[in-house]
């Protein structure tokens, strides 16, 4: 082994190179090649960035080998597939994958009428571009869905609070100016309640009289001829066609208990207008107690009844005491008579309280049919009150007159009247074939003549048979 000393322009750095045998030099070359192949690609260093600026110790100077200044560092060859991709391309690819994943999640979510139809766009709007550009960890569908729903709920709450604040501000401004108007309106309403109530505009008959059913009228005249002592008034109208039968329909006859029918309509009209409530308590006074039909007369004066119960007793069992209580509650006979006139009932008048044995309270068959027809077509009372009204009339206990002439499969809502001088029944009949007709029969009779019962049954039966067979 021999030592060779080489001289370089820079005298401060010296290196001792040991000469070895040819085998040793070849082994060193092979080992250097293996180390160079193991080198990883690295960025080139800046010029003079790695040069040491401090003097080396003297002991180490002899062991360093000088590097030629112009010798280039050997860089191992790197294949194209080993070069890593730029981060910008990777972030774009990750962003596309993230958007595709979010679209799949939003499409799987159930749609509801309360949310917008474009769920994917709405979910995408909640994600900032900066977050999408970064590589986010893989999350489960449930966590992403819950986070989007939570964000949506939070925004809606914020929006609702903002709207509430704006509305509250507007109302606070308007309340100061409208408080005086509200006070004046309340005073006007109180004044109107103490004033005399006036009926609304009349609803005319929707079903007009088209033609008279002459064939049926001839048959009814034949039945009436069998009872010469009786003087009946009959009026019939088919609500589907407007066809009618008029036999002394305008004759003024004692109303008996049929006068309770317009009182029933007046009661429900007052309920609709708020002047009476169905659960109001009505007190029975001694002046209300009346003989005749009904059981309220057996109770002590001062007994209280609910308004709805009172009106039901007036119709279902034809209680005269209940009728007198309602006449007073509705304003008296004079107020009711004016109301009847405004409805177009020209000959319907209350002259005395019930039982009116002398028959001073009067009406006509045509007035009663006119009244039922208006209520049937939605006039005078509300639809709710109309249903209650006819429901009460369907429960009338006395079924010995008109109901005996119709089939059991028919439905009838009616009201009867019975005095020694008159027997009456008026109602609305629904047939199985879909027809509906209104029929009123008031028969004057001498001293409680029972032939009036057979007369009313016969007219009812003949009318039922004729309209049932007609198309």
MARLUMPA-253017 format. One line per field, with one value per residue (C-alpha): residue number from 1; residue in one letter; chain; x, y, z. Coordinates in steps of 0.02 Angstrom, whole numbers, plus 50000, padded with zeros to 5 digits. Example, Ala and Ser with C-alpha at 12.3 -4.5 7.8 and 13.67 -1.06 7.14 Angstrom:
residues 2
pos	(1,2)
code	(a,s)
unit	(A,A)
xx	(50615,50684)
yy	(49775,49947)
zz	(50390,50357)
This chain:
residues 471
pos	(1,2,3,4,5,6,7,8,9,10,11,12,13,14,15,16,17,18,19,20,21,22,23,24,25,26,27,28,29,30,31,32,33,34,35,36,37,38,39,40,41,42,43,44,45,46,47,48,49,50,51,52,53,54,55,56,57,58,59,60,61,62,63,64,65,66,67,68,69,70,71,72,73,74,75,76,77,78,79,80,81,82,83,84,85,86,87,88,89,90,91,92,93,94,95,96,97,98,99,100,101,102,103,104,105,106,107,108,109,110,111,112,113,114,115,116,117,118,119,120,121,122,123,124,125,126,127,128,129,130,131,132,133,134,135,136,137,138,139,140,141,142,143,144,145,146,147,148,149,150,151,152,153,154,155,156,157,158,159,160,161,162,163,164,165,166,167,168,169,170,171,172,173,174,175,176,177,178,179,180,181,182,183,184,185,186,187,188,189,190,191,192,193,194,195,196,197,198,199,200,201,202,203,204,205,206,207,208,209,210,211,212,213,214,215,216,217,218,219,220,221,222,223,224,225,226,227,228,229,230,231,232,233,234,235,236,237,238,239,240,241,242,243,244,245,246,247,248,249,250,251,252,253,254,255,256,257,258,259,260,261,262,263,264,265,266,267,268,269,270,271,272,273,274,275,276,277,278,279,280,281,282,283,284,285,286,287,288,289,290,291,292,293,294,295,296,297,298,299,300,301,302,303,304,305,306,307,308,309,310,311,312,313,314,315,316,317,318,319,320,321,322,323,324,325,326,327,328,329,330,331,332,333,334,335,336,337,338,339,340,341,342,343,344,345,346,347,348,349,350,351,352,353,354,355,356,357,358,359,360,361,362,363,364,365,366,367,368,369,370,371,372,373,374,375,376,377,378,379,380,381,382,383,384,385,386,387,388,389,390,391,392,393,394,395,396,397,398,399,400,401,402,403,404,405,406,407,408,409,410,411,412,413,414,415,416,417,418,419,420,421,422,423,424,425,426,427,428,429,430,431,432,433,434,435,436,437,438,439,440,441,442,443,444,445,446,447,448,449,450,451,452,453,454,455,456,457,458,459,460,461,462,463,464,465,466,467,468,469,470,471)
code	(x,x,x,x,x,x,x,x,x,x,x,x,x,x,x,x,x,x,x,x,x,x,x,x,x,x,x,x,x,x,x,x,x,x,x,x,x,x,x,x,x,x,x,x,x,x,x,x,x,x,x,x,x,x,x,x,x,x,x,x,x,x,x,x,x,x,x,x,x,x,x,x,x,x,x,x,x,x,x,x,x,x,x,x,x,x,x,x,x,x,x,x,x,x,x,x,x,x,x,x,x,x,x,x,x,x,x,x,x,x,x,x,x,x,x,x,x,x,x,x,x,x,x,x,x,x,x,x,x,x,x,x,x,x,x,x,x,x,x,x,x,x,x,x,x,x,x,x,x,x,x,x,x,x,x,x,x,x,x,x,x,x,x,x,x,x,x,x,x,x,x,x,x,x,x,x,x,x,x,x,x,x,x,x,x,x,x,x,x,x,x,x,x,x,x,x,x,x,x,x,x,x,x,x,x,x,x,x,x,x,x,x,x,x,x,x,x,x,x,x,x,x,x,x,x,x,x,x,x,x,x,x,x,x,x,x,x,x,x,x,x,x,x,x,x,x,x,x,x,x,x,x,x,x,x,x,x,x,x,x,x,x,x,x,x,x,x,x,x,x,x,x,x,x,x,x,x,x,x,x,x,x,x,x,x,x,x,x,x,x,x,x,x,x,x,x,x,x,x,x,x,x,x,x,x,x,x,x,x,x,x,x,x,x,x,x,x,x,x,x,x,x,x,x,x,x,x,x,x,x,x,x,x,x,x,x,x,x,x,x,x,x,x,x,x,x,x,x,x,x,x,x,x,x,x,x,x,x,x,x,x,x,x,x,x,x,x,x,x,x,x,x,x,x,x,x,x,x,x,x,x,x,x,x,x,x,x,x,x,x,x,x,x,x,x,x,x,x,x,x,x,x,x,x,x,x,x,x,x,x,x,x,x,x,x,x,x,x,x,x,x,x,x,x,x,x,x,x,x,x,x,x,x,x,x,x,x,x,x,x,x,x,x,x,x,x,x,x,x,x,x,x,x,x,x,x,x,x,x,x,x,x,x,x,x,x,x,x,x,x,x)
unit	(A,A,A,A,A,A,A,A,A,A,A,A,A,A,A,A,A,A,A,A,A,A,A,A,A,A,A,A,A,A,A,A,A,A,A,A,A,A,A,A,A,A,A,A,A,A,A,A,A,A,A,A,A,A,A,A,A,A,A,A,A,A,A,A,A,A,A,A,A,A,A,A,A,A,A,A,A,A,A,A,A,A,A,A,A,A,A,A,A,A,A,A,A,A,A,A,A,A,A,A,A,A,A,A,A,A,A,A,A,A,A,A,A,A,A,A,A,A,A,A,A,A,A,A,A,A,A,A,A,A,A,A,A,A,A,A,A,A,A,A,A,A,A,A,A,A,A,A,A,A,A,A,A,A,A,A,A,A,A,A,A,A,A,A,A,A,A,A,A,A,A,A,A,A,A,A,A,A,A,A,A,A,A,A,A,A,A,A,A,A,A,A,A,A,A,A,A,A,A,A,A,A,A,A,A,A,A,A,A,A,A,A,A,A,A,A,A,A,A,A,A,A,A,A,A,A,A,A,A,A,A,A,A,A,A,A,A,A,A,A,A,A,A,A,A,A,A,A,A,A,A,A,A,A,A,A,A,A,A,A,A,A,A,A,A,A,A,A,A,A,A,A,A,A,A,A,A,A,A,A,A,A,A,A,A,A,A,A,A,A,A,A,A,A,A,A,A,A,A,A,A,A,A,A,A,A,A,A,A,A,A,A,A,A,A,A,A,A,A,A,A,A,A,A,A,A,A,A,A,A,A,A,A,A,A,A,A,A,A,A,A,A,A,A,A,A,A,A,A,A,A,A,A,A,A,A,A,A,A,A,A,A,A,A,A,A,A,A,A,A,A,A,A,A,A,A,A,A,A,A,A,A,A,A,A,A,A,A,A,A,A,A,A,A,A,A,A,A,A,A,A,A,A,A,A,A,A,A,A,A,A,A,A,A,A,A,A,A,A,A,A,A,A,A,A,A,A,A,A,A,A,A,A,A,A,A,A,A,A,A,A,A,A,A,A,A,A,A,A,A,A,A,A,A,A,A,A,A,A,A,A,A,A,A,A,A,A,A,A,A,A)
xx	(50000,50072,50010,49996,49976,49893,49902,49747,49727,49651,49786,49667,49594,49700,49652,49750,49699,49748,49794,49733,49744,49647,49523,49492,49458,49334,49240,49229,49158,49024,48976,48964,48851,48735,48725,48691,48549,48471,48467,48295,48256,48284,48266,48426,48510,48532,48704,48824,48683,48774,48952,49021,49078,49183,49362,49379,49483,49662,49641,49508,49592,49705,49560,49452,49456,49442,49294,49329,49238,49168,49119,48932,48840,48774,48585,48504,48378,48197,48056,47903,47781,47887,47870,47734,47591,47574,47465,47351,47297,47270,47160,47054,47028,46980,46857,46769,46758,46688,46554,46505,46491,46382,46267,46242,46202,46076,45990,45970,45887,45693,45605,45462,45342,45410,45588,45643,45652,45835,45918,46088,46112,46056,46177,46319,46289,46325,46502,46634,46757,46905,46847,46821,46995,47073,47082,46950,46940,46809,46649,46496,46333,46243,46367,46364,46174,46156,46278,46185,46017,46086,46152,45987,45888,46004,45981,45792,45790,45893,45776,45622,45693,45730,45554,45479,45580,45524,45340,45350,45421,45283,45147,45217,45210,45033,44965,44981,44877,44748,44711,44592,44503,44481,44404,44282,44235,44205,44092,43995,43974,43906,43785,43725,43688,43566,43478,43334,43396,43348,43335,43461,43407,43282,43346,43212,43150,43281,43157,43031,42858,42869,42711,42566,42552,42373,42363,42410,42297,42148,42182,42198,42035,41952,42016,41960,41786,41762,41763,41638,41645,41829,41905,42088,42228,42365,42528,42658,42821,42951,43121,43204,43089,42988,42825,42687,42508,42409,42240,42187,42372,42343,42197,42227,42202,42235,42417,42401,42575,42641,42676,42823,42911,42947,42993,43121,43198,43203,43294,43434,43449,43480,43610,43700,43705,43770,43619,43585,43702,43649,43709,43626,43517,43335,43225,43046,42932,42755,42689,42767,42675,42542,42417,42414,42560,42728,42795,42886,42726,42742,42904,42915,42934,43116,43177,43316,43340,43476,43422,43453,43354,43211,43199,43208,43062,42963,42976,42999,42860,42776,42795,42690,42784,42949,42871,42817,42991,43071,42945,42995,43181,43173,43093,42907,42766,42778,42964,42935,42788,42897,43031,42906,42850,43030,43047,42898,42773,42625,42493,42596,42556,42572,42426,42424,42542,42519,42411,42300,42147,42042,42157,42207,42384,42371,42470,42447,42511,42607,42692,42753,42821,42903,42991,43053,43111,43217,43300,43327,43415,43535,43435,43391,43512,43687,43718,43765,43603,43505,43571,43527,43356,43307,43388,43271,43119,43162,43139,42959,42869,42696,42708,42522,42494,42616,42735,42593,42575,42758,42868,42978,43134,43095,43155,43040,43072,42905,42799,42620,42478,42322,42172,41988,41962,42114,42232,42396,42563,42703,42869,43011,43015,43165,43130,43244,43250,43332,43179,43140,42974,42891,42710,42596,42417,42307,42129,41991,41871,41715,41742,41890,41828,41941,41910,42048,42173,42120,42120,42301,42359,42270,42346,42519,42507,42445,42583,42716,42660,42651,42824,42904,42854,42891,43060)
yy	(50000,50165,50339,50467,50652,50763,50950,51058,51244,51261,51225,51214,51043,50887,50709,50550,50419,50242,50137,49961,49815,49793,49677,49802,49943,49835,49788,49971,50014,49880,49935,50117,50066,49973,50124,50240,50129,50139,50328,50408,50554,50719,50900,50987,51090,51274,51337,51355,51306,51155,51221,51224,51395,51337,51264,51077,51006,50965,50785,50757,50850,50705,50584,50684,50658,50816,50823,50887,51050,51007,50826,50798,50693,50532,50528,50357,50331,50338,50268,50370,50268,50300,50489,50546,50648,50830,50870,50981,50835,50727,50859,50878,50691,50684,50827,50735,50578,50677,50760,50592,50517,50662,50644,50460,50499,50634,50522,50385,50504,50497,50644,50733,50871,50983,50987,51051,50926,50963,50884,50857,51041,51096,50976,51028,51212,51177,51112,51244,51224,51235,51080,50985,51029,50946,50759,50719,50553,50429,50455,50344,50390,50411,50538,50643,50636,50688,50831,50897,50883,50970,51112,51126,51130,51263,51376,51355,51401,51555,51604,51576,51683,51821,51819,51817,51970,52064,52019,52065,52235,52268,52214,52323,52472,52435,52391,52569,52635,52496,52485,52632,52554,52391,52479,52570,52408,52320,52461,52451,52263,52284,52415,52303,52159,52268,52326,52233,52092,52096,51947,51926,51936,51806,51657,51625,51453,51366,51236,51329,51263,51198,51102,51029,50840,50828,50638,50633,50780,50688,50536,50645,50733,50562,50522,50691,50666,50516,50634,50774,50838,50879,51030,50993,51098,51003,51060,50944,50982,50866,50942,50858,50918,51060,50969,51007,50977,51120,51086,51238,51269,51453,51419,51494,51357,51343,51294,51192,51120,51149,51327,51251,51221,51407,51431,51291,51379,51545,51460,51391,51556,51639,51505,51542,51727,51698,51765,51595,51452,51271,51247,51404,51370,51422,51441,51378,51507,51480,51581,51456,51304,51247,51104,50978,50880,50871,50826,50984,51053,50927,51006,51147,51327,51380,51219,51249,51163,51178,51267,51117,51002,51126,51137,50948,50927,51056,50950,50769,50761,50925,51001,51160,51223,51212,51308,51452,51461,51476,51607,51719,51682,51731,51901,51866,51835,52006,51987,51812,51867,52000,51869,51751,51889,51923,51740,51753,51665,51778,51690,51615,51710,51680,51763,51667,51556,51368,51264,51387,51276,51403,51394,51578,51537,51513,51456,51381,51221,51325,51430,51273,51195,51361,51362,51181,51208,51359,51266,51113,51219,51298,51456,51543,51437,51367,51194,51130,51198,51128,50953,50970,51038,50893,50770,50828,50819,50639,50589,50650,50520,50539,50431,50398,50513,50541,50398,50271,50306,50278,50124,50071,50098,50285,50425,50563,50723,50797,50889,50853,50963,50910,51010,50969,51082,51030,50885,50916,50844,50922,50844,50801,50622,50533,50377,50232,50279,50445,50556,50687,50776,50895,50868,50969,50918,51021,50958,51058,50944,50957,50917,50798,50695,50542,50532,50662,50526,50413,50561,50609,50428,50401,50557,50512,50333,50384,50516,50392,50260,50383,50461,50294,50227,50388,50412)
zz	(50000,49947,49987,49849,49888,49761,49756,49719,49691,49864,49991,50137,50091,50070,50050,50066,49946,49981,49834,49838,49726,49567,49651,49789,49666,49569,49729,49777,49606,49618,49792,49737,49593,49712,49826,49681,49621,49794,49791,49784,49671,49755,49707,49651,49785,49769,49722,49870,49990,50064,50069,50245,50301,50449,50443,50460,50601,50560,50607,50474,50331,50286,50271,50151,49966,49863,49745,49572,49547,49375,49410,49403,49529,49456,49461,49445,49307,49363,49259,49215,49318,49473,49462,49584,49516,49559,49708,49603,49494,49646,49730,49572,49563,49747,49722,49581,49687,49834,49725,49650,49824,49885,49733,49772,49954,49912,49784,49914,50037,50036,49956,50044,49994,50131,50055,49885,49743,49695,49845,49763,49720,49892,49978,49862,49905,50089,50051,50026,49881,50000,50093,49931,49870,50022,50040,50170,50261,50204,50305,50321,50230,50396,50463,50303,50296,50478,50456,50303,50392,50545,50439,50345,50510,50582,50431,50436,50622,50588,50446,50556,50696,50573,50501,50676,50725,50570,50596,50780,50735,50609,50730,50868,50751,50694,50867,50929,50784,50779,50967,50957,50808,50901,51049,50937,50847,51013,51068,50906,50925,51101,51041,50900,51018,51115,50959,50881,50770,50587,50471,50330,50150,50094,49996,49864,49817,49712,49651,49545,49503,49325,49288,49385,49393,49331,49336,49521,49560,49485,49594,49750,49710,49705,49879,49948,49876,49993,50144,50110,50290,50276,50189,50161,50093,50001,49922,49845,49752,49676,49719,49569,49430,49507,49468,49594,49649,49724,49805,49908,49946,49988,50107,50280,50410,50597,50614,50774,50814,50638,50696,50789,50623,50584,50768,50746,50596,50691,50836,50726,50635,50804,50843,50680,50722,50899,50990,51068,51108,51107,51286,51355,51507,51487,51641,51638,51715,51775,51627,51507,51573,51449,51441,51303,51233,51319,51492,51543,51619,51761,51822,51950,51891,51895,51817,51691,51525,51395,51237,51124,51238,51242,51052,51036,51155,51056,50897,50949,51080,51026,51200,51215,51369,51277,51131,51245,51320,51148,51088,51233,51211,51026,51063,51072,50948,50863,50824,50756,50648,50566,50538,50456,50339,50287,50239,50121,50235,50202,50308,50450,50611,50800,50891,51056,51155,51150,51161,51062,51074,50979,50827,50813,50754,50566,50415,50241,50159,50032,50169,50257,50097,50051,50219,50208,50029,50074,50217,50106,49975,50102,50141,50305,50411,50394,50326,50499,50572,50425,50462,50646,50604,50490,50609,50747,50631,50584,50768,50780,50885,50809,50652,50628,50478,50333,50382,50368,50183,50133,50127,50271,50167,50149,50263,50323,50423,50474,50603,50649,50714,50807,50866,50872,50721,50618,50588,50495,50445,50341,50295,50176,50108,50029,49924,49885,49700,49747,49733,49864,49880,50003,50056,50171,50215,50332,50349,50431,50521,50630,50815,50809,50661,50639,50453,50438,50488,50344,50225,50263,50254,50088,50007,50072,50006,49832,49816,49870,49745,49601,49629,49665,49495,49400,49319)
